């Protein structure tokens, strides 16, 4: 007998998998009958990694023999099948490997599942909670709770921090910064950096920027992206915007577990002066307050 949590995870993943029928454009150039066309280079890069091996094992563990029954609706063809979800195309759609933002972030879910639907705001369901559980045990570097607390309060080298103005200003050509997502002891659905909540980050043009990103939220997946435009105003920011700089996106990290909090790194060059946004790309999170200003000058 499945627990309520297991049922929610299975149902959520089934919704995401079923929506794969519309994912062709979000994954890659379409093949015949709209099926996503996997390239050899993408396969070599993404599917020989520990990430895909873990994903395959994780999905098999959740679905087991029930997979076909849960996701085998003939109305979705192979996209609604357990086999599609376990495939390389399914992995790519779920993670965004080599294709930009993950399919489930780009607004392709059926309208009945958005807005007041299962994956929308009407019933309080946050897709980040589903993905956070699914990816809690994903491979990758981690930091301890104590390390995360220290990193979230640490003033970066070469930076001036103003509590009054809520700004972190760098004047150096090399920028290193740690940003935490929803750490305890502060407002939920916000970022923390150098002890500040959603600070304005200012860097010089041409700076080589490295951001260590830590998901400190106990029960929700979060990501970090630097982008142009008013992306925070939309439920699905990835429908209309892209990373402002090559390398300035980390789509999402799963929930912390006993071995630590997931962390990842964004590395990019702040090439063009201007005012940008940093935000969490998980649907709905930027609207709730997970956003700040990133200025290049």
Secondary structure, DSSP 8 states (H G I E B T S, - for coil): ---HHHHHHHHHHHHHHHGGGG-HHHHSSB-GGG-B---HHHHHHHTTSHHHHHHHHHHHHHHGGGHHHHH--GGGGGGGSHHHHHSHHHHHHHH-TTTSS-GGGTT-S-GGGSTTSTTSSTT---HHHHHHHHTTT-SS-EE-HHHHHHHHH---TTEEEETTTTEEEE-SSEEEEEEEES-TTS-SS-EEETTEES-EEEE-TT-EEEEEEEE--SS--EEEEEESSSGGGSSSGGGT--BSSTT-EEEEE---BTTBEEEEEEEEE--S-EEEEEE--STTHHHHT-EEEEEE-
